[in-house]
Amino acid sequence: NDVKLLPFTVIGKDCIIGEGSAISESIVFDNCKIGKNTIIRNSIIAANVTIGNNVKIEGNSIVGEGTIIEDDNILKSGIRININSIIKKGEITFN
């Protein structure tokens, strides 16, 4: 499956993590779906979040419960996403 769960990572119940994804120093709450080739570092992902393919979430970011982040987004530098938000494909590309 080629998923990397690196140190200081907690994954909740019933999560699905796509091939080629890596999660480190992060908390992913229950019932999350994480797409392929997605990187999550030093962030908190609340419950029932769906994250698409080729997404990067880094730098103390927090994703609120029930949020959907579509493919090809880059969230860095302490981004906060409110609950039940929908981030369209390529909408956020902070570098």
TINU-797220 format. One line per 4 residues: number of its first residue (from 1); their letters; for each residue y, z, x of N, C-alpha, C. Coordinates in steps of 0.02 Angstrom, whole numbers. Example, Ala and Ser with C-alpha at 12.3 -4.5 7.8 and 13.67 -1.06 7.14 Angstrom:
2
1 = as = -284/390/660/-225/390/615/-165/390/660 ~ -112/354/642/-53/357/684/2/394/645
END
This chain:
95
1 = ndvk = -60/0/41/0/0/0/63/0/43 ~ 59/23/105/114/21/153/176/60/131 ~ 167/114/95/222/159/76/227/213/129 ~ 289/228/150/300/280/200/336/339/169
5 = llpf = 302/396/168/333/458/146/344/499/209 ~ 405/503/231/422/534/294/440/608/285 ~ 450/644/341/461/717/336/517/736/289 ~ 509/797/263/558/829/219/569/791/154
9 = tvig = 515/764/128/517/725/66/474/760/13 ~ 500/764/-48/463/792/-104/461/739/-159 ~ 401/724/-183/392/674/-237/364/710/-298 ~ 395/701/-355/373/732/-417/311/700/-446
13 = kdci = 291/724/-505/231/699/-539/243/630/-569 ~ 188/592/-573/187/527/-608/240/477/-583 ~ 252/477/-518/298/428/-488/258/368/-464 ~ 289/310/-466/259/248/-441/306/223/-387
17 = igeg = 278/210/-327/318/188/-271/291/121/-247 ~ 334/71/-244/314/3/-227/298/-7/-153 ~ 261/-59/-141/239/-78/-74/299/-88/-27 ~ 292/-64/34/343/-74/85/402/-26/80
21 = sais = 401/21/33/456/68/25/448/127/72 ~ 504/159/89/504/218/133/552/270/104 ~ 529/332/103/569/387/77/569/443/128 ~ 628/467/147/632/522/196/688/570/178
25 = esiv = 676/633/193/724/686/183/756/683/113 ~ 715/672/63/739/662/-5/696/698/-56 ~ 724/707/-115/687/735/-172/686/682/-226 ~ 627/665/-250/618/618/-305/584/657/-361
29 = fdnc = 618/667/-417/591/706/-472/538/666/-511 ~ 511/695/-563/455/667/-601/471/600/-634 ~ 418/561/-644/419/500/-684/468/447/-659 ~ 474/440/-594/518/388/-566/477/327/-546
33 = kigk = 509/270/-551/478/207/-529/523/177/-475 ~ 494/168/-416/531/142/-360/500/75/-340 ~ 541/23/-336/517/-44/-322/495/-55/-250 ~ 479/-117/-235/456/-137/-169/514/-139/-119
37 = ntii = 497/-124/-56/545/-130/0/610/-92/-13 ~ 604/-34/-42/661/9/-56/662/67/-7 ~ 721/85/17/729/140/65/772/194/32 ~ 746/255/33/783/313/8/785/364/64
41 = rnsi = 846/383/85/854/432/140/905/484/120 ~ 887/546/132/934/601/125/970/599/57 ~ 932/592/3/961/585/-63/919/621/-116 ~ 947/628/-175/912/659/-232/908/608/-288
45 = iaan = 847/597/-312/835/551/-368/809/593/-426 ~ 849/598/-480/829/640/-537/770/609/-575 ~ 746/643/-625/687/622/-663/701/558/-703 ~ 647/521/-715/648/462/-758/696/407/-735
49 = vtig = 702/400/-669/744/348/-640/701/288/-622 ~ 728/228/-633/695/166/-613/739/133/-560 ~ 709/119/-503/744/87/-448/708/21/-432 ~ 746/-32/-428/717/-98/-417/695/-111/-345
53 = nnvk = 684/-174/-329/663/-196/-263/723/-204/-217 ~ 710/-193/-152/761/-205/-100/824/-164/-111 ~ 816/-101/-129/872/-56/-140/874/-6/-82 ~ 934/12/-59/943/64/-9/987/118/-40
57 = iegn = 962/180/-36/999/238/-60/1000/287/-3 ~ 1059/302/24/1065/342/85/1126/387/83 ~ 1130/432/131/1191/470/144/1210/519/91 ~ 1164/563/72/1179/616/24/1197/590/-45
61 = sivg = 1168/535/-65/1180/508/-132/1138/545/-184 ~ 1163/546/-245/1128/578/-301/1126/528/-359 ~ 1065/516/-385/1056/471/-441/1037/512/-502 ~ 1076/509/-555/1066/549/-615/1006/528/-656
65 = egti = 982/574/-695/922/564/-737/928/503/-782 ~ 873/466/-789/869/410/-835/906/347/-812 ~ 930/347/-751/968/290/-726/922/232/-708 ~ 948/172/-715/912/111/-694/955/78/-641
69 = iedd = 926/68/-582/960/32/-528/920/-31/-516 ~ 950/-88/-532/915/-151/-524/912/-172/-450 ~ 879/-227/-436/867/-251/-368/932/-260/-328 ~ 922/-257/-261/973/-277/-212/1038/-237/-215
73 = nilk = 1034/-172/-223/1092/-129/-221/1089/-86/-158 ~ 1148/-68/-131/1152/-24/-73/1200/33/-91 ~ 1174/94/-92/1214/153/-108/1215/198/-47 ~ 1275/212/-21/1283/253/38/1342/301/30
77 = sgir = 1351/343/79/1410/386/85/1421/431/26 ~ 1369/465/4/1377/515/-48/1391/489/-117 ~ 1367/430/-133/1376/401/-200/1343/446/-252 ~ 1377/456/-308/1350/494/-365/1345/447/-424
81 = inin = 1285/440/-453/1275/398/-512/1261/444/-571 ~ 1301/438/-624/1293/480/-684/1227/467/-719 ~ 1207/513/-762/1144/506/-799/1147/444/-844 ~ 1088/415/-854/1079/358/-898/1124/298/-883
85 = siik = 1142/290/-819/1182/232/-799/1137/172/-787 ~ 1167/113/-791/1131/52/-773/1172/16/-720 ~ 1142/8/-661/1174/-27/-606/1142/-96/-602 ~ 1179/-147/-617/1153/-216/-618/1136/-241/-548
89 = kgei = 1096/-293/-545/1074/-322/-482/1134/-337/-437 ~ 1133/-310/-375/1184/-323/-325/1253/-295/-341 ~ 1259/-251/-389/1325/-226/-411/1358/-179/-360 ~ 1319/-138/-326/1346/-92/-277/1317/-111/-209
93 = tfn = 1362/-126/-162/1339/-145/-95/1381/-112/-41 ~ 1391/-47/-46/1427/-11/6/1388/-14/70 ~ 1422/-27/125/1389/-28/190/1413/28/230
END
